[in-house]
């Protein structure tokens, strides 16, 4: 009795069908994405204000756990809290962090600002444009 060697099945048609299905899915998905409504979140008053650099008070978080607020540098966390409490209501604070600064230093800087809901806080570096901050209109 002669044994026949089994041939491997030809999978070329299977690959062709899969590629056609893939192309169809990609085309349908790209068109469906354009047709789906997109609901973007809005602020409480549905307005956004551009932050003007000359009106913002710059807060720099240093890599050595020191802070600079406005013109005062070398501030500790406690000194920063006192300076933040002295800011006028409605002040805009632009927070800029050194890339090597510990995250905990940023959290310590934000704590006194979160206690003052009348302050506006934005994040970025001076010279970036545009920097957007939510406007707190009363």
Secondary structure per residue as TSV (DSSP state, phi and psi in degrees):
chain	resnum	aa	ss	phi	psi
A	1	X	-	360.0	127.2
A	2	X	-	-88.9	132.4
A	3	X	-	-93.1	128.7
A	4	X	-	-91.8	138.3
A	5	X	-	-79.3	132.7
A	6	X	-	-73.9	135.0
A	7	X	-	-89.9	147.9
A	8	X	-	-75.3	141.4
A	9	X	-	-68.6	151.0
A	10	X	-	-81.5	113.6
A	11	X	-	-98.0	5.8
A	12	X	H	-58.7	-45.5
A	13	X	H	-62.0	-34.9
A	14	X	H	-64.7	-42.4
A	15	X	H	-64.9	-41.7
A	16	X	H	-61.3	-43.8
A	17	X	H	-64.0	-42.6
A	18	X	H	-63.8	-38.6
A	19	X	H	-66.7	-39.4
A	20	X	H	-64.0	-42.5
A	21	X	H	-64.1	-41.5
A	22	X	H	-61.0	-45.2
A	23	X	H	-62.7	-41.9
A	24	X	H	-63.9	-42.1
A	25	X	H	-63.9	-41.3
A	26	X	H	-65.0	-40.9
A	27	X	H	-66.3	-45.6
A	28	X	H	-64.7	-41.1
A	29	X	H	-65.4	-38.7
A	30	X	H	-68.2	-36.4
A	31	X	H	-74.6	-36.2
A	32	X	H	-66.7	-34.9
A	33	X	H	-64.1	-32.5
A	34	X	H	-74.6	-26.3
A	35	X	H	-88.0	-20.4
A	36	X	S	-75.5	133.6
A	37	X	-	-71.1	142.3
A	38	X	-	-117.8	117.3
A	39	X	-	-99.0	108.4
A	40	X	-	-88.3	143.7
A	41	X	-	-68.3	147.1
A	42	X	-	-123.1	162.8
A	43	X	-	-76.9	173.9
A	44	X	T	-60.6	-36.7
A	45	X	T	-104.2	10.8
A	46	X	S	57.3	27.1
A	47	X	-	-130.5	148.4
A	48	X	E	-129.0	136.6
A	49	X	E	-113.2	142.1
A	50	X	E	-78.7	137.5
A	51	X	-	-82.4	122.4
A	52	X	-	-90.1	123.3
A	53	X	G	-59.5	-33.9
A	54	X	G	-72.8	-17.3
A	55	X	G	-94.5	-12.6
A	56	X	E	-87.3	147.8
A	57	X	E	-100.2	122.5
A	58	X	E	-84.3	127.0
A	59	X	E	-113.9	114.7
A	60	X	E	-103.5	129.2
A	61	X	E	-99.4	116.9
A	62	X	-	-88.5	160.5
A	63	X	T	-72.2	-15.0
A	64	X	T	-100.6	24.9
A	65	X	S	62.3	29.0
A	66	X	-	-114.3	161.9
A	67	X	E	-128.2	154.6
A	68	X	E	-129.6	120.5
A	69	X	E	-122.0	117.0
A	70	X	T	63.1	-121.4
A	71	X	T	-97.1	-3.6
A	72	X	E	-94.9	125.2
A	73	X	E	-119.6	167.4
A	74	X	E	72.5	25.0
A	75	X	E	-79.6	142.4
A	76	X	-	-85.0	176.3
A	77	X	H	-62.9	-39.9
A	78	X	H	-67.8	-41.7
A	79	X	H	-64.8	-37.8
A	80	X	H	-63.4	-42.3
A	81	X	H	-59.7	-40.7
A	82	X	H	-65.9	-40.3
A	83	X	H	-66.8	-39.7
A	84	X	H	-64.9	-39.9
A	85	X	H	-64.6	-24.6
A	86	X	T	-84.4	-9.2
A	87	X	S	-69.0	147.9
A	88	X	-	-72.5	150.3
A	89	X	T	-59.8	140.9
A	90	X	T	85.0	0.9
A	91	X	-	-64.8	149.4
A	92	X	E	-107.4	124.6
A	93	X	E	-112.7	121.4
A	94	X	E	-97.6	112.8
A	95	X	E	-92.2	124.0
A	96	X	E	-126.1	127.8
A	97	X	E	-115.4	135.7
A	98	X	-	-65.2	135.5
A	99	X	T	-59.3	-23.8
A	100	X	T	-96.1	2.8
A	101	X	S	-73.8	143.2
A	102	X	-	-69.9	147.6
A	103	X	H	-60.6	-34.6
A	104	X	H	-60.2	-32.1
A	105	X	H	-66.3	-37.7
A	106	X	H	-66.2	-41.6
A	107	X	H	-62.7	-42.8
A	108	X	H	-64.0	-31.0
A	109	X	H	-74.0	-34.5
A	110	X	H	-79.7	-26.7
A	111	X	H	-53.3	-50.8
A	112	X	H	-68.0	-25.8
A	113	X	H	-74.7	-33.2
A	114	X	H	-68.3	-25.7
A	115	X	T	-74.5	-12.9
A	116	X	-	-114.2	87.5
A	117	X	T	-66.4	-11.9
A	118	X	T	-82.7	-9.5
A	119	X	S	-84.1	146.8
A	120	X	E	-104.4	133.1
A	121	X	E	-120.7	131.3
A	122	X	E	-128.5	155.8
A	123	X	E	-120.3	140.0
A	124	X	S	157.8	-166.4
A	125	X	-	-120.5	146.9
A	126	X	T	-59.8	136.6
A	127	X	T	100.3	-15.2
A	128	X	-	-74.9	144.9
A	129	X	S	-144.0	144.2
A	130	X	-	-85.6	147.8
A	131	X	-	-102.7	124.8
A	132	X	E	-107.7	139.9
A	133	X	E	-134.0	148.5
A	134	X	E	-74.7	135.9
A	135	X	-	-88.3	127.5
A	136	X	-	-96.3	93.7
A	137	X	-	-95.1	128.2
A	138	X	-	-99.2	360.0
